[in-house]
């Protein structure tokens, strides 16, 4: 990918993220890191469920940074599984 395209995509992503805000949680019992991991792990099932019922994929309000880290960690399980299966299939075709 050309460096100019990468730079354009990066600037666009930063502009989109600059408007995102989240109010402070109102209670002490908000989802943290471990629930973020769980919600990230079940994200695919939550997405499918949201087609039929009112299901939120991302907990709101949450504890902020640590919930986000846990969510991304949980989602990385799916990315690793999908990437690993594609790599094994490609390796066996040779």
C-alpha positions as CSV (number, residue, x, y, z in Angstrom):
1,X,0.0,0.0,0.0
2,X,1.3,3.4,-0.9
3,X,2.5,5.7,1.9
4,X,0.2,8.5,0.8
5,X,-2.9,6.2,1.1
6,X,-1.8,5.1,4.6
7,X,-1.4,8.7,5.6
8,X,-4.8,9.6,4.2
9,X,-6.5,6.7,6.0
10,X,-4.7,7.6,9.2
11,X,-5.8,11.3,9.0
12,X,-9.3,10.2,8.2
13,X,-9.4,7.8,11.2
14,X,-8.0,10.5,13.5
15,X,-10.6,13.0,12.4
16,X,-13.4,10.5,12.9
17,X,-12.1,9.6,16.4
18,X,-11.6,13.2,17.5
19,X,-15.4,13.7,17.8
20,X,-16.0,10.6,19.9
21,X,-16.7,11.3,23.6
22,X,-18.1,9.3,26.4
23,X,-19.6,10.7,29.6
24,X,-18.2,9.6,32.9
25,X,-19.9,6.6,34.4
26,X,-22.6,7.5,37.0
27,X,-22.2,4.6,39.4
28,X,-19.3,2.6,41.0
29,X,-20.4,-0.7,39.5
30,X,-19.5,-0.3,35.9
31,X,-17.9,-3.0,33.6
32,X,-14.2,-3.2,33.8
33,X,-11.4,-5.1,32.2
34,X,-12.7,-8.7,32.7
35,X,-16.2,-7.9,31.4
36,X,-14.5,-6.1,28.5
37,X,-12.7,-9.3,27.7
38,X,-15.9,-11.3,27.9
39,X,-17.9,-8.8,25.8
40,X,-15.1,-8.8,23.2
41,X,-15.1,-12.6,23.1
42,X,-18.8,-12.8,22.6
43,X,-19.0,-9.9,20.1
44,X,-19.7,-12.2,17.1
45,X,-22.7,-13.8,18.9
46,X,-23.9,-10.4,20.1
47,X,-23.8,-9.0,16.6
48,X,-25.9,-11.9,15.3
49,X,-28.3,-11.5,18.3
50,X,-28.6,-7.8,17.5
51,X,-30.2,-8.7,14.2
52,X,-33.2,-10.2,16.0
53,X,-33.4,-8.4,19.4
54,X,-32.1,-5.3,21.0
55,X,-28.6,-6.4,22.1
56,X,-25.7,-4.1,22.6
57,X,-22.3,-5.3,21.6
58,X,-20.4,-2.7,23.7
59,X,-21.2,-2.0,27.4
60,X,-22.2,1.6,28.1
61,X,-21.3,3.2,30.5
62,X,-18.0,1.4,31.2
63,X,-14.8,2.0,33.2
64,X,-13.1,3.6,30.2
65,X,-9.6,2.6,29.1
66,X,-9.3,-0.7,30.9
67,X,-12.7,-1.9,29.5
68,X,-11.6,-0.9,26.0
69,X,-8.3,-2.9,26.5
70,X,-10.2,-5.9,27.6
71,X,-12.7,-5.6,24.8
72,X,-9.9,-5.5,22.2
73,X,-8.2,-8.4,23.9
74,X,-11.4,-10.4,23.7
75,X,-12.0,-9.5,20.1
76,X,-8.4,-10.5,19.2
77,X,-9.3,-14.1,19.9
78,X,-11.6,-14.0,16.9
79,X,-8.9,-12.3,14.7
80,X,-6.3,-14.9,15.8
81,X,-8.6,-17.8,15.1
82,X,-9.7,-16.6,11.7
83,X,-6.1,-15.7,10.7
84,X,-4.8,-19.0,12.0
85,X,-7.3,-21.0,10.1
86,X,-6.5,-19.1,6.9
87,X,-2.8,-19.6,7.4
88,X,-3.2,-23.4,7.9
89,X,-5.4,-23.8,4.9
90,X,-2.9,-21.8,2.7
91,X,0.0,-23.8,4.1
92,X,-1.6,-27.1,3.2
93,X,-2.4,-26.1,-0.3
94,X,1.2,-25.9,-1.3
